[in-house]
Amino acid sequence: MKTKSLKKVLAISGSTRKNSTNLQLVKAFAAMADGHLEVEIFNELDTLPHFNPDLDDKPPAIIKSFRKKVQQADGVLICSPEYVFSLPGSLKNALEWMVSTTFFSGKPVALITAAARGLKAHESLQLIMKTIEASFTDDTVLLIQGIQGKITPDGEFKDAKAQQQLEKLTTAFTALVQEEK
Ligand SMILES: Cc1cc2nc3c(=O)[nH]c(=O)nc-3n(C[C@H](O)[C@H](O)[C@H](O)COP(=O)(O)O)c2cc1C
């Protein structure tokens, strides 16, 4: 019997911290999507060089590789904290490298902000992704406030509502990814 190949999702953690709660959420998403999506976790934002418009046409190999991961993914999940009322610099940097490409155009995305408060970063992330024409719905965006009290560094949920919200987003995002192309 021919098995249907799974849609590919690149899941980016916006935090560079070893014990990151956002990384744990990304891992929980991958576990929830298991059997429905093929998830590749990207936890290396801190290895990407600073964006420089002069290098946009001939970027370093590591940027070519990052761009290719986005291009080849059927969907991209971004899960990020808020730093000083905005996106962490390393995530903003990665997105700046994507602006001149069309790789996010029409691409299904899920956008999670998990922080102490996170409202401004959540707003900013949605504005950026709208600007680069990514495709998302109200059901594929999620703000989780007070995240440090809701998931442990080992990935155990301490808050049932946060777990349910992530499950709901995973279901909606899987459907969005599967209906594309
Ligand atoms: C430099 C810095 C600035 C921060 N600024 C904010 C902020 O403006 N708003 C907020 O909600 N949380 C802020 N936080 C808290 C983080 O969002 C919170 O610690 C979050 O859990 C970090 O994500 P992580 O666990 O994935 O590393 C800040 C944390 C750091 C380290």
The ligand as a Gaussian input file, in Angstrom:
#p B3LYP/6-31G(d) Opt

LIG

0 1
 C       16.357000      40.857000      27.764000
 C       14.966000      40.413000      28.128000
 C       13.910000      41.270000      27.928000
 C       12.611000      40.866000      28.199000
 N       11.580000      41.719000      27.932000
 C       10.312000      41.278000      28.064000
 C        9.217000      42.079000      27.646000
 O        9.361000      43.186000      27.172000
 N        7.976000      41.553000      27.757000
 C        7.739000      40.297000      28.256000
 O        6.593000      39.876000      28.283000
 N        8.755000      39.525000      28.685000
 C       10.030000      39.981000      28.592000
 N       11.077000      39.188000      28.984000
 C       10.771000      37.899000      29.621000
 C       10.724000      36.770000      28.612000
 O        9.703000      36.958000      27.685000
 C       10.507000      35.462000      29.365000
 O       11.583000      35.285000      30.243000
 C       10.399000      34.278000      28.447000
 O       10.062000      33.145000      29.196000
 C       11.673000      33.995000      27.719000
 O       11.451000      32.940000      26.808000
 P       12.289000      31.601000      26.899000
 O       11.884000      30.917000      28.182000
 O       11.837000      30.808000      25.713000
 O       13.732000      31.947000      26.851000
 C       12.377000      39.580000      28.745000
 C       13.467000      38.724000      28.966000
 C       14.740000      39.125000      28.666000
 C       15.888000      38.172000      28.874000

